[in-house]
Amino acid sequence: MKKLTYCLFISTLFLSSCDKINNDYNPKSVILTIKTGDTYEICYQKLQDLHKTNQIKNHLCVQNEGFQSIENYNSMIPLYSEFLIVDKGNNNYGDSITFSFNKDTLKSISNINEISILTGGSTVLEEWPDNIVSLNTIKRGDTKDEVFDKLIILKTEKELENRLNRIIYTIKDLNTSYDPNSANSVLWNVIESYDTKKQKQYYFNIHFADNVVNNIEIKELEVRALN
């Protein structure tokens, strides 16, 4: 349930960047492309084709099972535009920190477990870690390589040695090749475009069972009009 909640939360983060679509747009036409019984790889190829023809956005939320070693970062991060770490700190439940990229540049850092009283959304951080002094603080504007180098050093620092071990990759970049690790996921969440007249955000839940597509759901999220 926690992973599902996270994926639904992520879908709201991209509302401000979503393309405005025609009022006669029919999201069901997209679903007709993905078939029950499609393998993970075939499904991904179809999603790439839909993205290339501007029918879906370039944000695929993959509920990857479990965390991966930070040392795998260099092979994984080129395929993803966002990853998440759980920083336990002094909190038994941990803070979920997301790092979101625009191509090669880190554009935002957020603590999704801490709600901002100003925006009602997740707390945006200028840098991380934000509660210790370090020469290797990760900052917005860092490149993917710089983030990796800093993570490797940070995990050796005394204040973080038991707080930073694993990464989960969450937002797949549809412009990049298929990641076989995503076949460990039982749910993909496809973020759709925003309809300004109906004030709705469309997205799809693609459920997998026995390594193939089991069923697909269309979801509609009521949102406020964007400026």
Stockholm file with secondary structure:
# STOCKHOLM 1.0

chainA/1-227         MKKLTYCLFISTLFLSSCDKINNDYNPKSVILTIKTGDTYEICYQKLQDLHKTNQIKNHLCVQNEGFQSIENYNSMIPLYSEFLIVDKGNNNYGDSITFSFNKDTLKSISNINEISILTGGSTVLEEWPDNIVSLNTIKRGDTKDEVFDKLIILKTEKELENRLNRIIYTIKDLNTSYDPNSANSVLWNVIESYDTKKQKQYYFNIHFADNVVNNIEIKELEVRALN
#=GR chainA/1-227 SS CHHHHHHHHHHHHTGGGCCBCCTTCCTHHHHTTSCTTCBHHHHHHHHHHHHHTTSSCSCEEECCSSCEEGGGHHHHGGGEEEEEEEECTTCSSCEEEEEEEETTEEEEEEEEEEECTTTSSEEEESEESCSSCCTTCEETTCBHHHHHHHHHHHTTSGGGTTTCCEEEEEEECTTSCCCGGGGGCSEEEEEEEEETTTTEEEEEEEEEETTEEEEEEEEEEECCCCC
#=GC SS_cons         CHHHHHHHHHHHHTGGGCCBCCTTCCTHHHHTTSCTTCBHHHHHHHHHHHHHTTSSCSCEEECCSSCEEGGGHHHHGGGEEEEEEEECTTCSSCEEEEEEEETTEEEEEEEEEEECTTTSSEEEESEESCSSCCTTCEETTCBHHHHHHHHHHHTTSGGGTTTCCEEEEEEECTTSCCCGGGGGCSEEEEEEEEETTTTEEEEEEEEEETTEEEEEEEEEEECCCCC
//
